[in-house]
Amino acid sequence: MHNPGSTATPERFPAQDRLADGAQFIAGRLTKGTSGRTHTVVDPATGEEVYTYDLAGADDVDAAVAAAREAFPGWAAATPGERSDALHRFAAVLAERAEEFARAESLQCGKPLKLTREFDVPGTIDNTAFFAGAARHLQGQAAGEYSGDHTSYVRREPIGVVGSIAPWNYPLQMAAWKILPAVAAGNTIVLKPAEPTPLTSLLFAQAATDAGIPGGVINIVTGTGREAGEHLVGHPDVAMTSFTGSTAVGKRVAEIATATVKRLHLELGGKAPFVVFDDADLEAAANGAVAGALINTGQDCTAATRAYVQRPLYEAFVERTAALMETVRLGDPFASGTDLGPLVSHAQRDRVAGFVDRARGYARVVTGGEAPQGDLGKGAYYRPTLVTSAAQDSEIVQSEIFGPVLVVLPFDSDDEGIRLANDTPYGLAASAWTGGVYRAGRATREIKAGCVWINDHIPIISEMPHGGYKASGFGKDMSAYSFEEYTQVKHVMFDNTAVARKDWHRTVFGDR
């Protein structure tokens, strides 16, 4: 239900009337949650209330799973062309409502509007168009006669009902990354967004229904992780669980899913290294570090968080990066001149500040390290922060901070740079900055991460996979690899001759 006391103007939240009937999207329509509790979405830039909704309880999860289960046979039986056509129509509806999505995403997350307009929403539309095409290209292996008189081939089939949990840092894109490959492959889905950021997931499901995707194919339940999330993961009618979030919570998801032997897809934490060799372009590397560290106010599991700089460039890199950070403009996410918005909540800002405050006892804060005062003090803002002189095993180097904080450390040999880059439990993304082909090749081979950029940090494309190594999880988002994650493989074998069948009978049972 829309909160009558909301301060969100139609200009900031033009789609608010679309969500007036509730915040659970089940079987193609909005309903209210049944838990008896509510949650309020807060604008992190101002601290003002935006939208209050009824939280989902276990009964709502059951209803959503039942709707997905009922819709599955018809959606799975649709031809690839029919699913593709529906997703193409979906992409067109998203494009028509792009501004509504951009503003809703900025409002609930605090992202600068220029970021949601130029990155989040266009990326989501592109993902939708990609999976619309992918729906027509789900292939098994070619048939072959591998055992004499038998012909074999492989079918890829949908799995069933998928239960997915999305995080708060990219709520629109994460919803798309989970929903699109699942439904393109013929599955149905129940998605639980994070409590602070449900708006664009609900609008996404509405747009899909308006585009003609049948009710029950895409369902959204907006509840707490402990109640709705755990019930969804453990539900016996859910065949696969996809989760994006912290490694600690991912372990809990895996524990619950194991009880019903579900397929698991986990995209977990990251602590991306940013390795600068002494032959790198200093100006390019410094600019790349600022952009890579501050994207989405640092609330990105692939954000540059640990810069390792070869000693000949170290001092100049620290000086230039700090100077660039000090030019970053904090402000209203809806203002055209804003470079950096707030963190998603005051609690998240305080968490980030805690990491930096503790680091003052063992490291040097070169710039930032504080919340701004004045009007911005009402929001969850935190200044871009550069830290040096920390030990490799310190908390600020090893732990995922999820804020606008970059730690810079020196290294001497190439061997040491690669070793330090790999020296955390995580392995989601990394970058290496060099003018040398050999160094670039070595970095891509030896850095243990699901993505290694060379002379860049952060760009992604729909055609290429996203996913981690080590404690960053397993499974891929985007690309054809993601599409295959949401299928199961079946071997089909034909006996080509009656003679072969008789021979097999004699082989097993002897002459009778």
C-alpha positions in Angstrom: 0.0 0.0 0.0 1.2 3.5 -0.7 1.9 5.4 2.4 -0.4 8.5 2.5 2.3 10.4 4.4 5.0 9.8 1.8 7.1 12.7 0.8 8.0 11.2 -2.6 6.7 13.5 -5.2 5.4 12.3 -8.6 8.5 13.7 -10.1 10.7 11.5 -7.9 8.4 8.5 -7.9 6.2 8.6 -11.0 5.3 4.9 -10.7 4.0 5.0 -7.2 0.3 4.5 -8.2 1.2 1.3 -9.9 2.0 -0.2 -6.5 -1.1 1.0 -4.6 -2.6 -2.4 -4.3 0.1 -4.1 -2.3 3.7 -5.4 -2.5 3.2 -9.1 -3.2 3.0 -10.0 -6.9 1.4 -13.4 -7.2 -0.3 -15.1 -10.2 -0.2 -11.9 -12.2 -1.6 -9.4 -9.7 -0.6 -7.3 -6.6 -1.8 -8.4 -3.2 -1.0 -7.5 0.4 1.3 -9.5 2.6 -0.2 -11.6 5.4 2.6 -11.5 8.0 0.9 -8.8 10.0 4.0 -6.6 9.9 5.0 -3.7 7.6 8.2 -2.3 6.3 8.9 1.3 5.1 11.1 2.1 2.2 13.2 5.2 3.1 14.9 7.6 0.7 18.5 7.3 1.8 19.3 10.8 0.5 16.8 12.5 2.9 15.8 9.9 5.5 12.2 10.5 4.5 9.6 7.7 4.1 8.7 6.7 0.6 6.5 3.6 0.6 5.1 1.4 3.4 4.1 -2.2 2.6 2.8 -5.3 4.2 5.5 -7.9 4.6 5.1 -11.4 3.2 4.7 -14.3 5.5 5.1 -18.0 4.9 1.5 -18.2 3.5 2.4 -15.7 0.8 5.5 -17.7 -0.1 3.3 -20.8 -0.4 0.8 -19.0 -2.6 3.5 -17.7 -4.8 5.2 -21.1 -5.2 1.8 -22.7 -5.9 1.1 -20.1 -8.6 4.5 -20.7 -10.1 4.0 -24.5 -10.0 0.6 -24.2 -11.7 2.0 -22.0 -14.4 5.1 -24.2 -15.1 3.6 -26.9 -17.4 2.1 -24.3 -19.8 5.2 -22.1 -19.8 7.6 -25.0 -20.2 5.5 -26.3 -23.1 5.6 -23.0 -24.9 7.9 -23.1 -28.0 11.2 -21.3 -27.8 9.7 -18.8 -30.3 6.7 -18.1 -28.2 8.9 -17.4 -25.1 11.2 -15.3 -27.2 8.3 -13.2 -28.6 7.0 -12.6 -25.0 10.5 -11.5 -23.8 10.8 -9.1 -26.8 7.5 -7.6 -25.9 8.7 -7.3 -22.3 11.8 -5.4 -23.5 9.6 -3.0 -25.4 7.5 -2.3 -22.3 10.6 -1.7 -20.2 11.9 0.7 -22.7 8.6 2.6 -22.6 8.8 2.9 -18.8 12.5 3.5 -18.6 12.2 6.8 -16.8 9.8 5.4 -14.2 12.3 2.6 -13.5 15.3 5.0 -13.4 13.6 7.2 -10.9 12.2 4.4 -8.7 15.7 2.8 -8.5 17.4 6.2 -7.6 14.8 6.9 -5.0 15.0 3.6 -3.1 18.8 3.1 -3.4 20.2 6.7 -3.5 21.9 6.1 -6.8 22.5 9.2 -9.0 19.8 9.4 -11.6 22.4 9.7 -14.3 23.7 6.2 -13.2 20.3 4.6 -13.3 19.4 6.2 -16.6 22.7 5.3 -18.3 23.6 2.0 -16.6 21.0 0.2 -14.5 17.9 0.6 -16.7 19.6 0.3 -20.2 21.5 -2.7 -18.9 18.3 -4.4 -17.8 16.6 -3.7 -21.1 19.6 -5.1 -22.9 19.6 -8.2 -20.7 15.9 -8.7 -21.6 16.6 -8.4 -25.3 19.6 -10.8 -25.0 17.5 -13.6 -23.3 14.7 -13.0 -25.7 17.2 -14.1 -28.4 18.7 -16.8 -26.2 15.3 -18.5 -25.7 15.5 -19.7 -29.3 19.0 -21.1 -29.0 18.7 -23.6 -26.2 20.6 -26.6 -27.6 21.7 -30.0 -26.5 24.5 -31.9 -28.1 24.2 -33.2 -31.7 22.9 -36.7 -32.1 25.5 -39.4 -32.6 25.8 -43.2 -32.8 28.3 -43.7 -30.0 27.6 -47.3 -29.2 27.1 -49.1 -32.5 23.4 -49.5 -33.3 22.2 -46.9 -30.8 21.7 -43.2 -31.5 22.1 -40.7 -28.5 21.3 -37.1 -28.1 21.1 -34.6 -25.2 18.0 -32.6 -24.3 18.1 -29.5 -22.1 14.9 -29.1 -20.2 13.6 -26.5 -17.7 14.0 -27.4 -14.0 10.7 -26.2 -12.5 10.0 -23.6 -10.0 13.0 -21.4 -9.2 13.3 -19.6 -5.8 15.6 -16.5 -6.0 16.7 -14.0 -3.5 18.1 -10.6 -4.7 20.2 -8.0 -2.9 19.6 -4.3 -2.3 22.6 -2.8 -4.2 21.3 -3.4 -7.7 17.7 -4.4 -7.1 16.5 -4.0 -10.7 19.5 -5.6 -12.4 19.7 -8.4 -9.9 16.0 -9.2 -10.4 16.6 -9.2 -14.2 19.7 -11.4 -13.9 17.7 -14.0 -12.0 14.3 -13.8 -13.7 15.3 -13.6 -17.3 17.5 -16.7 -17.9 15.1 -18.7 -15.7 11.9 -17.9 -17.7 13.7 -17.9 -21.0 14.6 -21.5 -20.4 11.0 -22.4 -19.6 11.0 -22.2 -15.8 8.8 -20.2 -13.5 10.1 -18.2 -10.6 9.4 -16.7 -7.2 11.8 -13.8 -6.4 12.3 -12.2 -3.0 13.9 -8.8 -3.2 15.6 -7.1 -0.2 13.3 -5.4 2.2 14.7 -1.9 1.7 14.5 -2.0 -2.1 11.4 -3.8 -3.5 10.0 -1.1 -5.8 11.7 -1.9 -9.1 11.3 -5.7 -8.7 7.5 -5.2 -8.4 7.4 -2.9 -11.3 9.5 -5.4 -13.3 7.0 -8.2 -12.7 4.1 -5.9 -13.6 5.8 -4.9 -16.8 6.3 -8.6 -17.7 2.6 -9.3 -17.2 1.6 -6.2 -19.2 3.8 -7.6 -22.0 1.8 -10.8 -22.1 3.9 -13.2 -19.9 1.3 -15.4 -18.2 0.4 -14.9 -14.6 2.3 -17.1 -12.3 5.4 -17.3 -14.4 7.0 -14.4 -12.5 6.1 -13.9 -8.8 7.5 -11.5 -6.2 7.3 -11.9 -2.4 8.5 -9.0 -0.3 9.3 -10.3 3.2 12.2 -10.7 5.5 15.1 -13.0 4.8 14.5 -15.0 8.0 10.8 -15.6 7.4 10.0 -15.4 3.7 13.5 -16.0 2.4 14.3 -19.1 4.4 10.8 -20.5 3.8 11.3 -20.0 0.0 14.7 -21.7 0.0 13.5 -24.7 2.0 10.2 -25.1 0.1 9.8 -28.6 -1.2 8.2 -27.5 -4.5 11.1 -25.2 -5.3 13.6 -27.1 -7.5 16.4 -24.5 -7.6 17.6 -21.7 -5.5 19.5 -18.7 -6.8 21.0 -16.2 -4.2 23.1 -13.1 -4.5 24.4 -11.6 -1.3 27.1 -12.0 1.4 29.1 -15.1 1.7 27.9 -15.6 5.3 24.2 -15.6 4.3 25.1 -17.7 1.2 26.4 -20.4 3.6 23.0 -20.4 5.4 21.1 -20.6 2.1 23.3 -23.6 1.1 22.6 -25.3 4.4 18.8 -24.9 4.0 18.8 -25.9 0.3 20.8 -29.1 1.0 17.9 -30.6 3.0 15.9 -30.9 -0.2 18.8 -31.4 -2.5 18.1 -28.3 -4.6 20.3 -27.0 -7.3 22.2 -24.0 -6.1 23.4 -20.8 -7.8 25.4 -18.5 -5.4 26.9 -15.1 -6.3 28.5 -14.0 -3.1 30.9 -11.4 -1.7 34.0 -9.9 -3.3 37.1 -7.9 -2.5 38.4 -7.0 -5.9 42.1 -6.3 -6.3 43.3 -3.5 -8.6 46.9 -4.3 -9.6 48.9 -1.5 -11.1 52.3 -2.5 -12.6 55.1 0.1 -13.0 54.5 0.3 -16.8 50.9 1.4 -16.5 49.5 4.7 -17.6 49.3 6.5 -14.2 46.5 8.9 -15.1 44.4 6.2 -16.6 44.9 3.9 -13.6 44.1 6.7 -11.0 40.9 7.6 -12.9 40.0 3.9 -13.2 40.6 3.4 -9.5 38.3 6.2 -8.5 35.5 5.1 -10.9 36.0 1.4 -9.9 36.0 2.1 -6.2 33.1 4.6 -6.1 30.6 3.0 -8.5 27.2 2.8 -6.8 28.9 4.4 -3.7 31.2 1.4 -3.5 28.2 -0.9 -2.9 29.2 -3.3 -5.6 30.8 -6.8 -5.1 33.1 -6.1 -8.0 34.1 -2.7 -6.9 37.9 -1.9 -6.7 38.6 -2.2 -3.0 42.3 -3.2 -2.8 44.8 -1.3 -5.1 48.3 -2.8 -5.2 50.7 -0.5 -6.9 54.3 -1.3 -7.9 56.6 0.8 -5.8 57.9 3.2 -8.6 54.4 4.5 -9.1 53.1 4.1 -5.6 53.5 7.6 -4.2 52.3 9.3 -7.4 49.3 7.0 -7.6 48.2 7.7 -4.0 48.6 11.5 -4.5 46.7 11.6 -7.8 43.9 9.2 -6.6 43.4 11.2 -3.4 43.2 14.4 -5.4 40.6 12.9 -7.8 38.5 11.6 -4.9 38.4 15.1 -3.5 36.7 16.4 -6.6 33.8 14.0 -6.5 30.6 15.8 -5.9 28.2 14.4 -3.3 24.6 15.5 -3.6 20.9 14.9 -4.3 20.7 11.8 -6.5 18.2 13.6 -8.7 20.5 16.6 -9.3 22.4 16.7 -12.6 25.7 17.6 -11.0 25.8 14.8 -8.5 28.6 12.2 -8.9 28.0 10.2 -5.7 24.8 9.5 -3.8 24.3 8.2 -0.3 24.7 4.6 0.9 21.5 2.6 1.0 20.8 3.4 4.7 22.2 5.1 7.7 23.0 1.6 9.1 25.1 0.8 6.1 26.9 4.2 6.4 27.6 3.5 10.1 29.0 0.1 9.2 31.3 1.6 6.6 32.4 4.3 9.1 33.2 1.6 11.6 35.7 -0.1 9.3 37.4 3.2 8.7 37.4 4.4 12.3 38.9 1.1 13.4 41.6 1.3 10.7 42.8 4.6 12.1 44.5 2.6 14.8 46.8 0.8 12.3 46.6 2.6 9.0 46.5 6.1 7.5 43.4 7.8 6.2 44.6 10.0 3.4 41.3 11.6 2.5 37.7 11.2 3.4 36.8 9.0 6.3 33.8 11.0 7.5 30.1 11.8 6.8 29.4 15.3 5.4 27.7 17.9 7.5 24.9 20.3 6.7 22.0 19.3 4.5 23.7 16.1 3.4 24.0 15.1 7.0 20.4 14.1 7.0 21.1 11.4 4.4 23.3 8.3 4.5 26.3 10.0 2.8 30.0 9.2 3.4 32.9 10.9 1.7 35.2 9.0 -0.7 37.9 7.5 1.4 41.5 6.5 0.6 43.5 4.4 3.1 47.2 3.5 3.0 49.7 1.9 5.3 47.5 -1.1 6.3 48.8 -4.6 6.7 47.8 -7.2 4.2 46.1 -9.3 7.0 44.2 -6.3 8.5 40.4 -6.1 8.6 40.2 -3.2 6.1 42.1 -5.2 3.5 40.5 -8.6 4.0 36.8 -7.8 4.8 34.1 -6.7 2.4 33.3 -3.1 3.4 30.6 -2.3 0.7 31.2 1.4 0.7 33.3 4.2 -1.0 36.6 3.0 0.5 39.8 2.2 -1.4 42.9 0.8 0.3 46.2 1.3 -1.5 49.3 -0.9 -0.8 52.7 -1.1 -2.5 54.4 -4.2 -4.0 57.8 -4.8 -5.4 58.0 -7.8 -7.8 55.4 -9.0 -10.2 55.2 -12.2 -8.2 54.4 -10.3 -5.1 51.6 -8.3 -6.9 49.9 -11.4 -8.1 50.3 -13.1 -4.8 48.7 -10.2 -2.9 45.9 -10.0 -5.4 44.9 -13.6 -4.6 45.4 -13.2 -0.9 41.8 -13.1 0.3 39.0 -15.7 0.5 37.2 -14.0 -2.4 37.5 -14.3 -6.2 34.7 -12.4 -8.0 36.6 -9.8 -10.0 39.9 -8.1 -10.4 41.8 -5.8 -12.8 45.4 -5.3 -13.9 46.9 -2.2 -15.3 49.9 -2.5 -17.6 51.3 -1.6 -21.0 52.9 -5.0 -21.4 51.3 -8.0 -23.2 53.2 -10.5 -21.1 52.1 -8.9 -17.8 48.5 -8.7 -19.0 48.5 -12.4 -20.1 50.0 -13.5 -16.8 47.5 -11.5 -14.8 44.5 -13.1 -16.6 46.0 -16.6 -16.1 47.1 -16.3 -12.5 44.6 -14.0 -10.7 41.9 -16.3 -9.3 38.7 -14.4 -10.1 35.7 -14.9 -12.3 36.5 -11.7 -14.3 39.8 -10.0 -14.9 39.8 -6.7 -16.6 42.9 -5.3 -18.3 43.3 -1.5 -18.1 39.7 -1.1 -17.0 37.5 -2.0 -14.1 33.7 -2.6 -13.8 32.2 -2.8 -17.3 29.9 -5.8 -18.0 28.0 -6.9 -21.0 25.0 -9.2 -21.5 26.9 -11.7 -23.7 29.6 -12.4 -21.1 29.3 -14.4 -17.8 29.5 -12.9 -14.3 30.3 -15.1 -11.3 33.0 -16.0 -8.9 35.7 -18.3 -7.7 36.4 -19.4 -4.1 34.2 -17.8 -1.4 32.6 -15.6 -4.0 30.3 -18.5 -5.0 29.6 -20.6 -8.1 27.3 -20.3 -11.1 27.1 -17.6 -13.7 24.8 -14.6 -14.3 24.2 -13.2 -17.8 25.4 -14.8 -21.0 24.6 -18.3 -22.5 26.4 -19.8 -19.4 23.7 -18.3 -17.2 21.0 -19.6 -19.5 22.3 -23.2 -19.2 22.4 -22.9 -15.3 18.6 -22.9 -15.4 18.3 -26.2 -17.4 18.8 -29.8 -16.6 20.4 -32.2 -19.0 18.7 -35.4 -20.2 20.4 -38.2 -22.2 18.1 -39.8 -24.7 19.0 -43.1 -26.5 17.3 -44.9 -29.4 17.8 -48.5 -30.2 18.0 -48.5 -34.0 17.5 -52.3 -34.6 15.6 -55.1 -33.2 18.7 -57.2 -33.5 20.6 -55.0 -31.1 17.8 -55.3 -28.6 17.9 -59.1 -28.7 21.7 -59.1 -28.4 21.5 -56.9 -25.3 18.9 -59.2 -23.8 21.3 -62.2 -24.3 24.3 -60.2 -22.9 22.5 -59.4 -19.7 20.3 -62.6 -19.1 21.9 -65.2 -21.4 19.9 -67.4 -23.7 16.5 -68.3 -22.4 
